[in-house]
Amino acid sequence: MKYLQPLRFALKTIVTHKTRTALALLGVVIGVFAVVVVTTLGDGVKGFILGQVESFGTDLIQVEVKIPSTGTMSSENATSRAQGTQITTLTVKDGEAMRKVPNVKAVYAGSIGQERATYGSVGKRIFLLGAGANAALVDENIKLSSGRFFTPDEDASLARVVVLGSETKTTFFGESEAVGEFITLKGEKYRVIGVLAPRGTVGFLNFDTFTYVPIQTLEKKILGVEYVQFVSVKLANSALESETVADLVALMRKRHDIGSPDKDDFSVTSTKEAQKTLASVLGSITILLLALTSISLVVGGVGIMNVMYVSVSERTSEIGLRKAVGATAAGILRQFLFEALIITFMGGLIGIGLGMLLSFGLSLLFSYLGFNLPLHFSFSSFLLGAGFSMAVGLIFGVAPAIRASKLSPMEALRKE
């Protein structure tokens, strides 16, 4: 009875004042909706990106160029490279030296470029992925639907051969056989020796649009450079990952005559380390977005507090009458606090429901666009949304409830 009577009065008041309740609900609904959507999207994107990284294999190490005195994932490194700063110290010979490192199973050096290709009357600018002949040993996702991959001899002799991605093959040859035909790059004929099986989009890169070229052919005949952008290393034993990373770092510093880590012009990152770094970054972004969306919950809470204060003013005589016939200050306090909690709980449920609907809709949209990004509404999202809404009701409902409980019966009746 101690809690039942105030709860009954609270529910009766909420049902009686539908417009006021709806206005108070609105801010909470928007806030909880935003929290649920951000949480679900954050979890979905995090799982998607980490899955994309893992799809390359958990036994890989990537050696890439880096601006000295910057972190691998730092904004300074990314900005400098985006603005055109070139690091030209990583070479095919570095990749060859890495093959001798203990626990290294296979290695290939690579670079990415673009060039206009033509076949008959069809012309298109295509992505070229220069790679060593061992690329298929390192990246096990490279599968051929026809033909073959290029050999070490073809790479060393700067052979003009290419292996087409499935979409590039369709662009130039349609349903016709491509192997044995020639496409033109920079005015020279390149023989098609293979066509890759469809692979799809990985890490926001559509590998089906790539054309593989021997790395030294790409360097010297197409791009006119003497350096590569990365070297991919496959481990013989993934349990020795840390030791292998240390060995590769030591090798690169010796080859590049680097005495201080601050002067490193390369980075050595394992797949597992990349996943940990990305998980940390994505988690921080999600927390930041949650903090920003929580502002709308605060606004909703202020709205509820204002509505509750108005309610207290309008019901002054009611409060005085109830106190005159024996209602306690604690009972009045509980009634108004229950009103705030019920309103925010209802708003939380509506916001969670709308967030679930939008998450489901976005999941269908991503699927339609070709991205395998399922957005699953988790129990943690429900708890977070419900917890936020109840906290808002408690925090912003206390002050009006205390004010109502402290009203003097005589003062309240005199105002009437």
Buried (B, 14 or more C-beta within 10 A) or exposed (E): EEEEEBBEBBBEBBEEBEEBBEBBBBBBBBBBBBBBBBBBBBBBBBBBBBBBBBBBBBBBBBBBBBBBBBEBBEEEBBEBBEEEEEBEBBBBEBBEBBEEBEBBBBBBBBBBBEBEBEBEEEEEEBBBBBBBBBBBBBBEBBEBEBBEBBBEEBBEEBBBBBBBBBBBBBBBBEEEEBBEBBBBBEEEEBEBBBBBEEBBBBEEBBBBBBBBBBBBBBBEBBBEBEBBBBBBBBBEEBEEBEEBBEBBBEBBBEBBEBEEEEEBBBBBBBBBBBBEBBBEEBEEBBEEBBEEBBEBBBBBBEBBBBBBBEBBEEBBBBBBBBBEEEBEBEBBBBBBBBBBBBBBBBBBBBBBBBBBEBBBEBBEEBEEEEBEBBBEBBEEBBEBBBEBBBBBBBBBBBBBBBBBBEBEBEEBBEEE
